[in-house]
Amino acid sequence: MAMLSSFRSVRSRFAVVGFRHLWTSSALSTDQSENNNRKAEPQQSIHEENDEEYEKNIKIKILDASLKFVPNMGWSKQAISAGAESIGYPGVIHGLFPNGSAALVQYFYLTCNQELNQILEKEALAIEADSSKPRKTPEQHVRDAVETRLRMVIPYKKSWPQAIAIMTLPPNVPTSLANLLTLVDDICYYAGDRSVDINWYARRMILATIYKTTELYMLQDTSEDHKETWLFLERRIKDILQLQTMLVNTTKSSPDEALNNAAQTAAAVFITARNILGLH
């Protein structure tokens, strides 16, 4: 138990004070501002806080119950209404969700990220507790983590294009982007990336691009158990290794050449990621 607490403590400190804070802070600045404003109101009563917590719990229950209706009803207010009715609330309670279907997509994405994080943490702690356990290479770790995360989407594959479209609408982009960046940061962290340099950003943007391209490929894949998707993912991982080799060789160049190559690489990564994320 002490080991688990220590591991989580180190991970938490990294997430709060490291690059990750800068990575997601701009995407969630609106939400953070709202939270800060609420904290700045000392006159808020305990009763009001309890009411907010009660409402939050109801929303979570409804969204969780709504997911089973998504395959037939899509990411819609109708699915939320059906979910509410299935656990004893009136269907009109979907009015609790001003963002409508985006709230349902956001809930699904967030819970999947949390589930993956718990899986990766459990694996890391198991290896920490027993050094005789075989360790994955960083490349294998990334591949397995991305596959595990994408498999969570498969039950909703038919309606997932709708979810993607919803989260690329301008009001939803900051949250969508923050979710993706948190996902790839968790994968990189548990793969052993503890770097605190400019390459920290480049590696995560590359992985974000690979995740999204593999996700889009999976939506078109009709092979058994999506085996073609996992082969596609493996090829993209090999692309990462080739890019890493290029970056290493760049450090052996002259300062001017290194700067120019680094700038070109960063620009290419940013443009590709921006296009895949729908940030035109």
C-alpha positions as CSV (number, residue, x, y, z in Angstrom):
1,M,0.0,0.0,0.0
2,A,2.9,2.3,0.8
3,M,4.4,1.6,-2.6
4,L,1.1,2.4,-4.3
5,S,0.8,5.7,-2.4
6,S,4.4,6.7,-3.2
7,F,3.9,5.9,-6.9
8,R,0.7,7.9,-7.2
9,S,2.4,10.8,-5.3
10,V,5.3,11.0,-7.7
11,R,2.9,10.7,-10.7
12,S,0.7,13.5,-9.3
13,R,3.6,15.8,-8.7
14,F,4.8,15.3,-12.3
15,A,1.3,16.0,-13.7
16,V,0.8,19.2,-11.7
17,V,4.1,20.9,-11.9
18,G,5.6,19.4,-15.1
19,F,5.1,20.0,-18.7
20,R,1.7,18.3,-18.6
21,H,0.3,21.3,-16.7
22,L,1.3,23.6,-19.6
23,W,0.2,20.9,-22.1
24,T,-3.5,21.0,-21.0
25,S,-3.9,24.3,-19.2
26,S,-4.8,26.4,-22.2
27,A,-7.3,23.8,-23.5
28,L,-9.1,23.8,-20.2
29,S,-8.6,27.5,-19.2
30,T,-12.3,28.2,-19.4
31,D,-13.2,25.4,-17.0
32,Q,-10.4,26.3,-14.7
33,S,-11.6,29.9,-14.6
34,E,-15.0,28.8,-13.7
35,N,-13.7,26.6,-10.9
36,N,-11.5,29.4,-9.6
37,N,-14.5,31.8,-9.6
38,R,-16.5,29.2,-7.6
39,K,-13.7,28.9,-5.1
40,A,-13.5,32.6,-4.7
41,E,-17.0,32.8,-3.3
42,P,-16.6,32.2,0.5
43,Q,-20.3,33.0,1.0
44,Q,-21.4,29.8,-0.7
45,S,-23.1,27.7,1.8
46,I,-22.5,24.1,2.6
47,H,-26.0,23.3,1.6
48,E,-25.3,24.7,-1.9
49,E,-22.2,22.6,-2.1
50,N,-24.1,19.5,-1.2
51,D,-26.7,20.3,-3.8
52,E,-24.0,20.7,-6.5
53,E,-22.4,17.4,-5.5
54,Y,-25.8,15.7,-5.5
55,E,-26.6,17.0,-9.0
56,K,-23.1,15.9,-10.2
57,N,-23.7,12.4,-8.9
58,I,-27.1,12.2,-10.7
59,K,-25.5,13.4,-13.9
60,I,-22.8,10.7,-13.7
61,K,-25.4,8.0,-13.1
62,I,-27.5,9.1,-16.0
63,L,-24.6,9.4,-18.4
64,D,-23.3,6.0,-17.4
65,A,-26.7,4.4,-17.9
66,S,-27.1,6.2,-21.3
67,L,-24.0,4.5,-22.8
68,K,-25.9,1.3,-23.4
69,F,-28.4,3.1,-25.6
70,V,-25.7,4.8,-27.8
71,P,-25.3,1.8,-30.2
72,N,-29.0,2.2,-31.2
73,M,-29.7,5.9,-30.6
74,G,-26.3,7.4,-31.2
75,W,-24.7,10.2,-29.1
76,S,-27.9,12.1,-28.6
77,K,-30.3,13.6,-26.1
78,Q,-32.6,10.7,-26.9
79,A,-29.9,8.3,-25.5
80,I,-29.6,10.5,-22.4
81,S,-33.4,10.5,-21.9
82,A,-33.5,6.7,-22.3
83,G,-30.6,6.3,-19.9
84,A,-32.4,8.5,-17.3
85,E,-35.6,6.6,-17.6
86,S,-33.8,3.3,-17.2
87,I,-32.7,4.2,-13.7
88,G,-35.9,5.9,-12.6
89,Y,-35.5,9.5,-13.7
90,P,-37.9,11.3,-16.1
91,G,-36.7,11.6,-19.6
92,V,-36.9,15.3,-19.6
93,I,-34.1,15.4,-17.1
94,H,-31.7,15.6,-20.1
95,G,-32.1,19.3,-19.6
96,L,-29.5,18.9,-16.9
97,F,-27.0,18.7,-19.8
98,P,-26.9,22.0,-21.6
99,N,-24.1,20.6,-23.9
100,G,-26.4,17.8,-24.9
101,S,-24.7,15.0,-26.8
102,A,-21.3,16.5,-26.2
103,A,-21.6,15.7,-22.5
104,L,-22.2,12.1,-23.3
105,V,-19.2,11.8,-25.5
106,Q,-17.0,13.7,-23.0
107,Y,-18.1,11.3,-20.2
108,F,-17.3,8.3,-22.3
109,Y,-13.9,9.6,-23.3
110,L,-13.0,10.6,-19.8
111,T,-14.0,7.3,-18.2
112,C,-12.1,5.4,-20.9
113,N,-9.0,7.5,-20.2
114,Q,-9.3,6.8,-16.5
115,E,-9.8,3.1,-17.1
116,L,-6.6,3.0,-19.3
117,N,-4.7,4.9,-16.7
118,Q,-5.7,2.4,-14.0
119,I,-4.6,-0.5,-16.2
120,L,-1.2,1.1,-17.0
121,E,-0.7,2.0,-13.3
122,K,-1.5,-1.6,-12.2
123,E,1.0,-3.0,-14.7
124,A,3.7,-0.6,-13.6
125,L,3.1,-1.5,-9.9
126,A,3.2,-5.2,-10.7
127,I,6.6,-4.9,-12.3
128,E,7.8,-2.7,-9.5
129,A,6.7,-5.3,-6.9
130,D,8.3,-8.2,-8.9
131,S,11.5,-7.3,-10.7
132,S,11.5,-10.8,-12.3
133,K,8.4,-10.0,-14.4
134,P,9.3,-9.4,-18.1
135,R,9.4,-5.7,-19.0
136,K,7.9,-4.4,-22.3
137,T,10.0,-2.2,-24.6
138,P,8.7,1.3,-24.8
139,E,7.5,0.6,-28.3
140,Q,5.6,-2.5,-27.2
141,H,4.1,-0.6,-24.3
142,V,2.8,2.2,-26.6
143,R,1.4,-0.2,-29.1
144,D,-0.4,-2.3,-26.4
145,A,-1.7,0.9,-24.6
146,V,-3.1,2.4,-27.8
147,E,-4.8,-0.9,-28.8
148,T,-6.3,-1.3,-25.3
149,R,-7.7,2.2,-25.5
150,L,-9.1,1.8,-29.0
151,R,-10.8,-1.5,-28.2
152,M,-12.9,0.5,-25.7
153,V,-14.4,2.3,-28.8
154,I,-15.2,-0.8,-30.7
155,P,-18.6,-1.5,-29.1
156,Y,-19.6,2.1,-30.3
157,K,-17.8,1.9,-33.6
158,K,-21.0,2.3,-35.7
159,S,-21.8,5.7,-34.1
160,W,-18.2,6.8,-33.4
161,P,-18.0,9.1,-36.5
162,Q,-20.9,11.0,-35.0
163,A,-19.0,11.4,-31.7
164,I,-15.9,12.6,-33.6
165,A,-18.0,15.2,-35.4
166,I,-19.6,16.4,-32.2
167,M,-16.3,16.9,-30.5
168,T,-14.8,18.8,-33.4
169,L,-17.4,21.6,-33.2
170,P,-15.7,24.8,-32.0
171,P,-17.3,24.9,-28.5
172,N,-16.1,21.3,-27.8
173,V,-12.6,21.4,-29.3
174,P,-10.8,22.6,-26.1
175,T,-12.2,19.7,-24.0
176,S,-11.6,17.2,-26.9
177,L,-8.1,18.3,-27.3
178,A,-7.4,18.2,-23.5
179,N,-8.7,14.6,-23.4
180,L,-6.5,13.5,-26.2
181,L,-3.4,15.2,-24.8
182,T,-4.0,13.6,-21.4
183,L,-4.4,10.2,-23.0
184,V,-1.1,10.3,-24.9
185,D,0.7,11.8,-21.9
186,D,-0.4,8.9,-19.7
187,I,0.8,6.4,-22.4
188,C,4.1,8.1,-22.8
189,Y,4.6,8.4,-19.0
190,Y,4.0,4.8,-18.3
191,A,6.2,3.8,-21.3
192,G,9.1,5.4,-19.4
193,D,9.2,8.9,-20.9
194,R,10.3,11.2,-18.0
195,S,11.9,13.8,-20.2
196,V,11.5,17.5,-19.5
197,D,12.7,19.1,-22.7
198,I,11.2,20.3,-26.0
199,N,11.0,16.8,-27.3
200,W,8.4,16.1,-24.6
201,Y,5.9,18.0,-26.7
202,A,7.1,16.5,-30.0
203,R,6.7,12.9,-28.9
204,R,3.2,13.5,-27.5
205,M,2.0,15.3,-30.6
206,I,3.4,12.4,-32.8
207,L,1.6,9.9,-30.6
208,A,-1.6,11.9,-30.7
209,T,-1.4,11.9,-34.5
210,I,-0.8,8.1,-34.6
211,Y,-3.7,7.5,-32.2
212,K,-6.1,9.5,-34.3
213,T,-5.0,8.1,-37.6
214,T,-5.3,4.5,-36.2
215,E,-8.7,5.4,-34.8
216,L,-9.9,6.6,-38.2
217,Y,-8.4,3.5,-39.9
218,M,-10.2,1.3,-37.4
219,L,-13.6,2.8,-38.4
220,Q,-13.1,1.5,-41.9
221,D,-11.6,-1.9,-40.9
222,T,-13.7,-5.0,-41.5
223,S,-11.1,-7.6,-40.8
224,E,-11.6,-10.2,-38.1
225,D,-10.9,-8.7,-34.6
226,H,-9.6,-5.6,-36.5
227,K,-6.3,-7.3,-37.1
228,E,-5.5,-4.9,-40.0
229,T,-5.9,-2.0,-37.6
230,W,-3.3,-3.4,-35.2
231,L,-0.9,-4.1,-38.1
232,F,-1.5,-0.5,-39.2
233,L,-0.7,0.7,-35.7
234,E,2.5,-1.4,-35.6
235,R,3.7,0.3,-38.9
236,R,3.0,3.7,-37.3
237,I,5.1,2.8,-34.3
238,K,7.9,1.9,-36.6
239,D,7.5,5.4,-38.1
240,I,8.1,6.8,-34.6
241,L,11.4,4.9,-34.3
242,Q,12.5,6.2,-37.7
243,L,11.7,9.7,-36.7
244,Q,13.5,9.2,-33.4
245,T,16.6,8.1,-35.3
246,M,16.4,11.2,-37.5
247,L,16.2,13.4,-34.4
248,V,19.2,11.7,-32.9
249,N,21.2,12.1,-36.1
250,T,20.1,15.8,-36.1
251,T,22.1,16.4,-32.9
252,K,25.2,15.3,-34.8
253,S,24.8,18.1,-37.3
254,S,26.0,21.6,-37.2
255,P,24.0,24.0,-34.9
256,D,22.4,25.7,-37.9
257,E,21.4,22.4,-39.5
258,A,20.1,21.0,-36.2
259,L,18.0,24.1,-35.6
260,N,16.6,24.0,-39.2
261,N,15.8,20.3,-39.0
262,A,14.2,20.6,-35.6
263,A,12.1,23.5,-36.8
264,Q,10.9,21.6,-39.9
265,T,10.1,18.5,-37.8
266,A,8.2,20.5,-35.2
267,A,6.2,22.3,-38.0
268,A,5.4,19.0,-39.7
269,V,4.2,17.4,-36.5
270,F,2.1,20.4,-35.5
271,I,0.4,20.8,-39.0
272,T,-0.3,17.0,-39.2
273,A,-1.8,16.9,-35.7
274,R,-3.8,20.1,-36.3
275,N,-5.4,18.6,-39.4
276,I,-6.2,15.3,-37.8
277,L,-7.8,17.0,-34.8
278,G,-9.9,19.1,-37.1
279,L,-8.3,22.4,-35.9
280,H,-8.4,24.2,-39.2
